[in-house]
Amino acid sequence: MSEWDKDKQNPNEEPKNLEPEAVETDKPVETDKPSDGDALPLVTSEEEEAATAPNPGAAPQSKLGTVFPWAVAVIAVAALAFVLIRGTGDSGMNETVGKMDGVTITKADYYEAMIKQMGSEAAISNLDTVMTLKLLDLEADKAGAVISDADIDAEVSEIKKSYPSEEVFEQSIAQQGMTLETIREQVRTQLKLRKIFDPKINPKEDDLKSFFEENKASFSKEEEVRASHILVEKKEDAEAILKQLKEGADFAKLASEKSTDTGSAAKGGDLDWFGRGVMNEPFETAAFKLKKGEISGVVESPNGFHIILVTDKIEAFSPAYDDVKQQVRNRYIDQNSQALISDWLTKVKEERHYDNLLDKISPDSATASPAASASASAKQ
């Protein structure tokens, strides 16, 4: 919400009832001057903002939770311990990782400090993650599940398609402290699980078609636009700005100078991507009528008077089953493997004689055995 809106609106009052159709005093003006920035929703009250829109200026909400199923949460890519232990034996733990005058810090020193800081329970849990990943590697090899870089590239491309742009995808993963490399590691894990469980589940064609019909919306794409706007309090001010735009003035420059929506003004008026049901009704109606590169006339909403520029647009589409058959199968396997994972892990742990040795060490002595834990992970 703009600073102007905060000053003028009483959050305890309902906004005045306006007609849903936008009030446009001029025909759209074509432009080819898009701008970049974070999303800032336009809302008619603070109550509506909380119910229907993200926080002003917040990075786009992540969709990774819907892309990656349970497996990434249960068998996540291990953090520090995995980096320290992977590919090293006892001698590797003596590798120097830091030094200063007269003092060297080895991996073993760092490991012990890390264990002490996280506590024995967290250390046991983290080692379980490392060992479970190793267990997954062994079972994937046993099943002949070979994952190539091309396989990972293809899956990452599918994930990116669930975002309106590469930029929004990158903002989303950065918001969670992730990188493209950690995403790729999670994809590698997911693909191994998928190849392990696919022959166990072995869905029939009718199962996949039914699954597609039940989840058709998730394979479809809603219409979205990316827009910038200039918001002012008075209609005559908006008309004057529109006149300047028709005469060739730069939209982003005018937005930064004149818009009372200070959040988007700092980004040349950019509001980023949004779908239907996010903005207030008059603004939404006007924005979705525009083509890419067009500027609206003056649009009145409960927030004031807007001039809207649509900088990009994604049309809605709903694919046929045959167009997304492989994606349907992948999603079906991912979701239906959830019911099998617990029993499967128990079974393969018994078969592999899985034994987390940190679980048998007292909290006081846990920090003294980095080599033991590394050995345990290597043997499993």
LUMPAFI-653945 format. One record per residue (C-alpha): x, y, z; residue number from 1; residue in three letters. Coordinates in pm, whole numbers. Each point is the difference from the previous one (the first is absolute). Last residue first. Example, Ala and Ser with C-alpha at 12.3 -4.5 7.8 and 13.67 -1.06 7.14 Angstrom:
# LUMPAFI-653945
x->1367	y->-106	z->714	i->2	aa->Ser
x->-137	y->-344	z->66	i->1	aa->Ala
//
This chain:
# LUMPAFI-653945
x->2683	y->-4746	z->486	i->380	aa->Gln
x->375	y->-31	z->50	i->379	aa->Lys
x->83	y->358	z->-99	i->378	aa->Ala
x->-256	y->151	z->235	i->377	aa->Ser
x->127	y->-202	z->293	i->376	aa->Ala
x->358	y->92	z->-81	i->375	aa->Ser
x->-85	y->369	z->-1	i->374	aa->Ala
x->-182	y->-42	z->330	i->373	aa->Ser
x->296	y->-180	z->155	i->372	aa->Ala
x->247	y->256	z->-134	i->371	aa->Ala
x->-191	y->284	z->161	i->370	aa->Pro
x->4	y->-176	z->336	i->369	aa->Ser
x->94	y->231	z->285	i->368	aa->Ala
x->-296	y->236	z->-30	i->367	aa->Thr
x->-242	y->-273	z->97	i->366	aa->Ala
x->177	y->-63	z->331	i->365	aa->Ser
x->-205	y->225	z->223	i->364	aa->Asp
x->-327	y->-73	z->-185	i->363	aa->Pro
x->49	y->-375	z->59	i->362	aa->Ser
x->79	y->-208	z->-307	i->361	aa->Ile
x->-241	y->-267	z->-121	i->360	aa->Lys
x->-203	y->228	z->-229	i->359	aa->Asp
x->325	y->129	z->-143	i->358	aa->Leu
x->51	y->-352	z->-137	i->357	aa->Leu
x->-288	y->26	z->-247	i->356	aa->Asn
x->-42	y->-363	z->-102	i->355	aa->Asp
x->-156	y->-122	z->-327	i->354	aa->Tyr
x->55	y->-371	z->-47	i->353	aa->His
x->-65	y->36	z->-378	i->352	aa->Arg
x->-294	y->-243	z->1	i->351	aa->Glu
x->-140	y->151	z->318	i->350	aa->Glu
x->30	y->349	z->-142	i->349	aa->Lys
x->-159	y->-124	z->-323	i->348	aa->Val
x->-311	y->-124	z->181	i->347	aa->Lys
x->-50	y->299	z->226	i->346	aa->Thr
x->47	y->238	z->-293	i->345	aa->Leu
x->-256	y->-189	z->-208	i->344	aa->Trp
x->-254	y->-9	z->282	i->343	aa->Asp
x->22	y->377	z->41	i->342	aa->Ser
x->17	y->80	z->-371	i->341	aa->Ile
x->-302	y->-191	z->-123	i->340	aa->Leu
x->-293	y->236	z->69	i->339	aa->Ala
x->197	y->296	z->-133	i->338	aa->Gln
x->77	y->-189	z->-323	i->337	aa->Ser
x->-348	y->88	z->-122	i->336	aa->Asn
x->77	y->371	z->-30	i->335	aa->Gln
x->330	y->-24	z->-185	i->334	aa->Asp
x->-120	y->-284	z->-225	i->333	aa->Ile
x->-314	y->191	z->-104	i->332	aa->Tyr
x->199	y->319	z->-58	i->331	aa->Arg
x->244	y->-183	z->-225	i->330	aa->Asn
x->-280	y->-174	z->-189	i->329	aa->Arg
x->-183	y->328	z->-56	i->328	aa->Val
x->320	y->170	z->-114	i->327	aa->Gln
x->52	y->-281	z->-250	i->326	aa->Gln
x->-353	y->34	z->-138	i->325	aa->Lys
x->11	y->377	z->-33	i->324	aa->Val
x->-107	y->51	z->-362	i->323	aa->Asp
x->-189	y->-330	z->-12	i->322	aa->Asp
x->-223	y->113	z->285	i->321	aa->Tyr
x->-105	y->321	z->-178	i->320	aa->Ala
x->144	y->329	z->121	i->319	aa->Pro
x->-195	y->289	z->159	i->318	aa->Ser
x->126	y->346	z->-91	i->317	aa->Phe
x->-21	y->352	z->141	i->316	aa->Ala
x->196	y->272	z->-177	i->315	aa->Glu
x->315	y->141	z->158	i->314	aa->Ile
x->51	y->376	z->-23	i->313	aa->Lys
x->282	y->251	z->17	i->312	aa->Asp
x->57	y->374	z->51	i->311	aa->Thr
x->-362	y->101	z->58	i->310	aa->Val
x->2	y->375	z->74	i->309	aa->Leu
x->-267	y->139	z->229	i->308	aa->Ile
x->-98	y->360	z->75	i->307	aa->Ile
x->-170	y->12	z->334	i->306	aa->His
x->-234	y->232	z->189	i->305	aa->Phe
x->-60	y->-55	z->371	i->304	aa->Gly
x->11	y->-297	z->232	i->303	aa->Asn
x->-370	y->-89	z->-21	i->302	aa->Pro
x->49	y->-29	z->-377	i->301	aa->Ser
x->-18	y->245	z->-293	i->300	aa->Glu
x->182	y->-85	z->-321	i->299	aa->Val
x->134	y->279	z->-221	i->298	aa->Val
x->67	y->-141	z->-348	i->297	aa->Gly
x->200	y->-317	z->-29	i->296	aa->Ser
x->349	y->-48	z->-137	i->295	aa->Ile
x->77	y->-281	z->-243	i->294	aa->Glu
x->329	y->-193	z->-30	i->293	aa->Gly
x->-155	y->-344	z->42	i->292	aa->Lys
x->-372	y->21	z->-67	i->291	aa->Lys
x->-239	y->165	z->243	i->290	aa->Leu
x->-333	y->-145	z->112	i->289	aa->Lys
x->165	y->-182	z->292	i->288	aa->Phe
x->129	y->326	z->148	i->287	aa->Ala
x->-333	y->183	z->-21	i->286	aa->Ala
x->-202	y->-271	z->172	i->285	aa->Thr
x->269	y->-51	z->262	i->284	aa->Glu
x->15	y->371	z->89	i->283	aa->Phe
x->-378	y->26	z->27	i->282	aa->Pro
x->-17	y->-319	z->209	i->281	aa->Glu
x->272	y->56	z->256	i->280	aa->Asn
x->314	y->-204	z->-66	i->279	aa->Met
x->61	y->-365	z->90	i->278	aa->Val
x->-312	y->-178	z->-130	i->277	aa->Gly
x->135	y->-59	z->-348	i->276	aa->Arg
x->367	y->-67	z->-41	i->275	aa->Gly
x->304	y->210	z->85	i->274	aa->Phe
x->349	y->61	z->-132	i->273	aa->Trp
x->221	y->294	z->102	i->272	aa->Asp
x->-150	y->326	z->133	i->271	aa->Leu
x->244	y->232	z->-182	i->270	aa->Asp
x->-61	y->373	z->42	i->269	aa->Gly
x->357	y->98	z->-88	i->268	aa->Gly
x->137	y->-212	z->281	i->267	aa->Lys
x->5	y->271	z->270	i->266	aa->Ala
x->-350	y->93	z->-116	i->265	aa->Ala
x->-114	y->-352	z->87	i->264	aa->Ser
x->45	y->47	z->373	i->263	aa->Gly
x->-74	y->374	z->-2	i->262	aa->Thr
x->-351	y->-42	z->-135	i->261	aa->Asp
x->-53	y->377	z->-26	i->260	aa->Thr
x->131	y->-11	z->-356	i->259	aa->Ser
x->153	y->325	z->-130	i->258	aa->Lys
x->376	y->-22	z->-34	i->257	aa->Glu
x->69	y->-375	z->-5	i->256	aa->Ser
x->-309	y->-61	z->-213	i->255	aa->Ala
x->95	y->281	z->-240	i->254	aa->Leu
x->345	y->-151	z->-51	i->253	aa->Lys
x->-138	y->-353	z->-47	i->252	aa->Ala
x->-253	y->119	z->-260	i->251	aa->Phe
x->247	y->199	z->-212	i->250	aa->Asp
x->-170	y->296	z->-169	i->249	aa->Ala
x->-93	y->-40	z->-367	i->248	aa->Gly
x->-281	y->251	z->-58	i->247	aa->Glu
x->-256	y->-261	z->87	i->246	aa->Lys
x->179	y->-48	z->332	i->245	aa->Leu
x->-17	y->373	z->73	i->244	aa->Gln
x->-375	y->0	z->-69	i->243	aa->Lys
x->-43	y->-295	z->236	i->242	aa->Leu
x->182	y->197	z->271	i->241	aa->Ile
x->-239	y->293	z->-42	i->240	aa->Ala
x->-300	y->-233	z->11	i->239	aa->Glu
x->129	y->-156	z->321	i->238	aa->Ala
x->42	y->342	z->160	i->237	aa->Asp
x->-355	y->93	z->-105	i->236	aa->Glu
x->-129	y->-317	z->160	i->235	aa->Lys
x->147	y->87	z->338	i->234	aa->Lys
x->171	y->-227	z->253	i->233	aa->Glu
x->271	y->-151	z->-218	i->232	aa->Val
x->114	y->-353	z->-85	i->231	aa->Leu
x->239	y->-80	z->-287	i->230	aa->Ile
x->0	y->-363	z->-100	i->229	aa->His
x->216	y->-288	z->-115	i->228	aa->Ser
x->-131	y->-335	z->-112	i->227	aa->Ala
x->90	y->-364	z->-38	i->226	aa->Arg
x->-297	y->-207	z->-102	i->225	aa->Val
x->-123	y->-349	z->77	i->224	aa->Glu
x->-255	y->-235	z->-156	i->223	aa->Glu
x->-21	y->-330	z->182	i->222	aa->Glu
x->208	y->-297	z->-115	i->221	aa->Lys
x->-120	y->-358	z->-3	i->220	aa->Ser
x->162	y->-315	z->136	i->219	aa->Phe
x->-108	y->83	z->356	i->218	aa->Ser
x->-354	y->71	z->-119	i->217	aa->Ala
x->-31	y->-347	z->-148	i->216	aa->Lys
x->55	y->-174	z->331	i->215	aa->Asn
x->-302	y->-234	z->7	i->214	aa->Glu
x->1	y->-34	z->-380	i->213	aa->Glu
x->372	y->-77	z->-5	i->212	aa->Phe
x->-29	y->-257	z->280	i->211	aa->Phe
x->-280	y->-173	z->-190	i->210	aa->Ser
x->215	y->-11	z->-313	i->209	aa->Lys
x->296	y->-136	z->197	i->208	aa->Leu
x->-202	y->-275	z->164	i->207	aa->Asp
x->-158	y->-93	z->-336	i->206	aa->Asp
x->348	y->-36	z->-151	i->205	aa->Glu
x->103	y->-241	z->272	i->204	aa->Lys
x->243	y->99	z->275	i->203	aa->Pro
x->316	y->-204	z->70	i->202	aa->Asn
x->26	y->76	z->374	i->201	aa->Ile
x->310	y->-213	z->66	i->200	aa->Lys
x->140	y->62	z->-348	i->199	aa->Pro
x->-23	y->379	z->54	i->198	aa->Asp
x->129	y->-13	z->356	i->197	aa->Phe
x->376	y->-19	z->-60	i->196	aa->Ile
x->-8	y->227	z->-305	i->195	aa->Lys
x->-198	y->266	z->189	i->194	aa->Arg
x->228	y->-24	z->301	i->193	aa->Leu
x->307	y->57	z->-216	i->192	aa->Lys
x->-172	y->290	z->-176	i->191	aa->Leu
x->-83	y->164	z->333	i->190	aa->Gln
x->358	y->-22	z->126	i->189	aa->Thr
x->136	y->152	z->-321	i->188	aa->Arg
x->-266	y->272	z->17	i->187	aa->Val
x->107	y->83	z->353	i->186	aa->Gln
x->360	y->26	z->-116	i->185	aa->Glu
x->-108	y->223	z->-291	i->184	aa->Arg
x->-188	y->228	z->237	i->183	aa->Ile
x->310	y->24	z->218	i->182	aa->Thr
x->200	y->101	z->-311	i->181	aa->Glu
x->-258	y->258	z->-106	i->180	aa->Leu
x->44	y->164	z->337	i->179	aa->Thr
x->-203	y->-2	z->320	i->178	aa->Met
x->-33	y->246	z->288	i->177	aa->Gly
x->-379	y->-19	z->-16	i->176	aa->Gln
x->-41	y->348	z->-147	i->175	aa->Gln
x->277	y->-87	z->-247	i->174	aa->Ala
x->-217	y->-285	z->-131	i->173	aa->Ile
x->-292	y->234	z->-63	i->172	aa->Ser
x->199	y->287	z->-147	i->171	aa->Gln
x->162	y->-240	z->-249	i->170	aa->Glu
x->-338	y->-135	z->-107	i->169	aa->Phe
x->-140	y->352	z->-32	i->168	aa->Val
x->290	y->99	z->-226	i->167	aa->Glu
x->-36	y->-309	z->-216	i->166	aa->Glu
x->-359	y->104	z->-69	i->165	aa->Ser
x->-365	y->-82	z->68	i->164	aa->Pro
x->89	y->-288	z->232	i->163	aa->Tyr
x->-133	y->-355	z->-39	i->162	aa->Ser
x->209	y->-29	z->-316	i->161	aa->Lys
x->314	y->25	z->213	i->160	aa->Lys
x->-79	y->-337	z->154	i->159	aa->Ile
x->-27	y->-161	z->-344	i->158	aa->Glu
x->337	y->147	z->-97	i->157	aa->Ser
x->150	y->-141	z->320	i->156	aa->Val
x->-130	y->-342	z->-103	i->155	aa->Glu
x->154	y->23	z->-347	i->154	aa->Ala
x->336	y->118	z->134	i->153	aa->Asp
x->3	y->-284	z->253	i->152	aa->Ile
x->-59	y->-263	z->-268	i->151	aa->Asp
x->266	y->165	z->-221	i->150	aa->Ala
x->246	y->-15	z->289	i->149	aa->Asp
x->-57	y->-374	z->3	i->148	aa->Ser
x->-170	y->-214	z->264	i->147	aa->Ile
x->64	y->-375	z->-30	i->146	aa->Val
x->-253	y->-212	z->186	i->145	aa->Ala
x->124	y->-357	z->-44	i->144	aa->Gly
x->-213	y->-116	z->294	i->143	aa->Ala
x->309	y->-99	z->200	i->142	aa->Lys
x->162	y->333	z->-83	i->141	aa->Asp
x->-311	y->180	z->126	i->140	aa->Ala
x->7	y->-216	z->315	i->139	aa->Glu
x->363	y->91	z->68	i->138	aa->Leu
x->-54	y->371	z->-63	i->137	aa->Asp
x->-311	y->-3	z->222	i->136	aa->Leu
x->200	y->-154	z->281	i->135	aa->Leu
x->258	y->275	z->-41	i->134	aa->Lys
x->-276	y->259	z->28	i->133	aa->Leu
x->-130	y->-183	z->305	i->132	aa->Thr
x->346	y->5	z->154	i->131	aa->Met
x->39	y->375	z->-45	i->130	aa->Val
x->-348	y->68	z->137	i->129	aa->Thr
x->58	y->-234	z->294	i->128	aa->Asp
x->323	y->189	z->65	i->127	aa->Leu
x->-203	y->320	z->25	i->126	aa->Asn
x->-243	y->-158	z->243	i->125	aa->Ser
x->277	y->-131	z->224	i->124	aa->Ile
x->169	y->342	z->-6	i->123	aa->Ala
x->-330	y->171	z->82	i->122	aa->Ala
x->-45	y->-226	z->301	i->121	aa->Glu
x->363	y->45	z->110	i->120	aa->Ser
x->-2	y->378	z->5	i->119	aa->Gly
x->31	y->249	z->-289	i->118	aa->Met
x->292	y->196	z->145	i->117	aa->Gln
x->190	y->-299	z->133	i->116	aa->Lys
x->-43	y->-185	z->-327	i->115	aa->Ile
x->125	y->301	z->-197	i->114	aa->Met
x->299	y->46	z->227	i->113	aa->Ala
x->89	y->-367	z->-38	i->112	aa->Glu
x->-34	y->22	z->-380	i->111	aa->Tyr
x->216	y->311	z->-17	i->110	aa->Tyr
x->274	y->-164	z->201	i->109	aa->Asp
x->-28	y->-318	z->-211	i->108	aa->Ala
x->8	y->207	z->-320	i->107	aa->Lys
x->324	y->148	z->124	i->106	aa->Thr
x->68	y->343	z->151	i->105	aa->Ile
x->366	y->110	z->7	i->104	aa->Thr
x->165	y->229	z->256	i->103	aa->Val
x->348	y->160	z->21	i->102	aa->Gly
x->-109	y->324	z->-168	i->101	aa->Asp
x->-331	y->-74	z->-173	i->100	aa->Met
x->-150	y->-297	z->-180	i->99	aa->Lys
x->-320	y->-145	z->-136	i->98	aa->Gly
x->-123	y->-313	z->-184	i->97	aa->Val
x->299	y->-223	z->62	i->96	aa->Thr
x->-64	y->-361	z->-95	i->95	aa->Glu
x->14	y->-233	z->299	i->94	aa->Asn
x->-356	y->-126	z->-64	i->93	aa->Met
x->116	y->-121	z->-339	i->92	aa->Gly
x->235	y->-248	z->167	i->91	aa->Ser
x->-292	y->-173	z->175	i->90	aa->Asp
x->-181	y->-46	z->-331	i->89	aa->Gly
x->-142	y->266	z->-227	i->88	aa->Thr
x->-238	y->-22	z->-297	i->87	aa->Gly
x->-294	y->167	z->175	i->86	aa->Arg
x->82	y->78	z->363	i->85	aa->Ile
x->35	y->377	z->13	i->84	aa->Leu
x->-257	y->90	z->-264	i->83	aa->Val
x->-255	y->-245	z->142	i->82	aa->Phe
x->58	y->130	z->352	i->81	aa->Ala
x->-57	y->358	z->-108	i->80	aa->Leu
x->-330	y->-31	z->-183	i->79	aa->Ala
x->-172	y->-323	z->-82	i->78	aa->Ala
x->-218	y->9	z->-313	i->77	aa->Val
x->-342	y->-88	z->128	i->76	aa->Ala
x->-131	y->-355	z->33	i->75	aa->Ile
x->-317	y->61	z->201	i->74	aa->Val
x->-73	y->351	z->-126	i->73	aa->Ala
x->119	y->-71	z->-353	i->72	aa->Val
x->-193	y->-325	z->-6	i->71	aa->Ala
x->-336	y->150	z->94	i->70	aa->Trp
x->-64	y->142	z->-348	i->69	aa->Pro
x->200	y->266	z->-186	i->68	aa->Phe
x->-204	y->220	z->-232	i->67	aa->Val
x->-267	y->106	z->248	i->66	aa->Thr
x->252	y->102	z->264	i->65	aa->Gly
x->208	y->160	z->-272	i->64	aa->Leu
x->-276	y->246	z->-81	i->63	aa->Lys
x->162	y->284	z->190	i->62	aa->Ser
x->-192	y->320	z->60	i->61	aa->Gln
x->136	y->292	z->-198	i->60	aa->Pro
x->230	y->232	z->197	i->59	aa->Ala
x->-178	y->237	z->234	i->58	aa->Ala
x->-40	y->365	z->-92	i->57	aa->Gly
x->-344	y->27	z->150	i->56	aa->Pro
x->-97	y->-321	z->180	i->55	aa->Asn
x->-180	y->-255	z->-215	i->54	aa->Pro
x->-364	y->46	z->-98	i->53	aa->Ala
x->-345	y->-139	z->69	i->52	aa->Thr
x->-86	y->-13	z->369	i->51	aa->Ala
x->256	y->231	z->155	i->50	aa->Ala
x->-39	y->259	z->-274	i->49	aa->Glu
x->-379	y->-25	z->17	i->48	aa->Glu
x->6	y->97	z->368	i->47	aa->Glu
x->248	y->279	z->-70	i->46	aa->Glu
x->-247	y->146	z->-246	i->45	aa->Ser
x->-48	y->43	z->-374	i->44	aa->Thr
x->313	y->-175	z->-109	i->43	aa->Val
x->271	y->53	z->-259	i->42	aa->Leu
x->272	y->-259	z->32	i->41	aa->Pro
x->372	y->77	z->-18	i->40	aa->Leu
x->216	y->-251	z->-185	i->39	aa->Ala
x->375	y->46	z->-35	i->38	aa->Asp
x->178	y->170	z->-285	i->37	aa->Gly
x->65	y->28	z->-374	i->36	aa->Asp
x->-110	y->253	z->-262	i->35	aa->Ser
x->-164	y->-20	z->-342	i->34	aa->Pro
x->40	y->276	z->-260	i->33	aa->Lys
x->-147	y->-115	z->-331	i->32	aa->Asp
x->-303	y->225	z->-7	i->31	aa->Thr
x->-347	y->6	z->-156	i->30	aa->Glu
x->-258	y->241	z->139	i->29	aa->Val
x->-339	y->-138	z->100	i->28	aa->Pro
x->-310	y->205	z->-83	i->27	aa->Lys
x->-89	y->290	z->225	i->26	aa->Asp
x->-234	y->79	z->291	i->25	aa->Thr
x->2	y->-346	z->150	i->24	aa->Glu
x->-225	y->-70	z->300	i->23	aa->Val
x->54	y->-363	z->86	i->22	aa->Ala
x->-302	y->-228	z->31	i->21	aa->Glu
x->-73	y->-137	z->346	i->20	aa->Pro
x->-225	y->293	z->96	i->19	aa->Glu
x->110	y->151	z->327	i->18	aa->Leu
x->-120	y->-62	z->355	i->17	aa->Asn
x->194	y->218	z->241	i->16	aa->Lys
x->262	y->-183	z->200	i->15	aa->Pro
x->-117	y->-159	z->328	i->14	aa->Glu
x->116	y->183	z->310	i->13	aa->Glu
x->225	y->-131	z->277	i->12	aa->Asn
x->315	y->44	z->-208	i->11	aa->Pro
x->-75	y->373	z->-34	i->10	aa->Asn
x->148	y->99	z->-330	i->9	aa->Gln
x->169	y->328	z->-85	i->8	aa->Lys
x->340	y->-30	z->171	i->7	aa->Asp
x->62	y->-368	z->-74	i->6	aa->Lys
x->-120	y->43	z->-356	i->5	aa->Asp
x->241	y->289	z->-59	i->4	aa->Trp
x->289	y->-205	z->138	i->3	aa->Glu
x->-81	y->-261	z->-263	i->2	aa->Ser
x->-132	y->-345	z->83	i->1	aa->Met
//
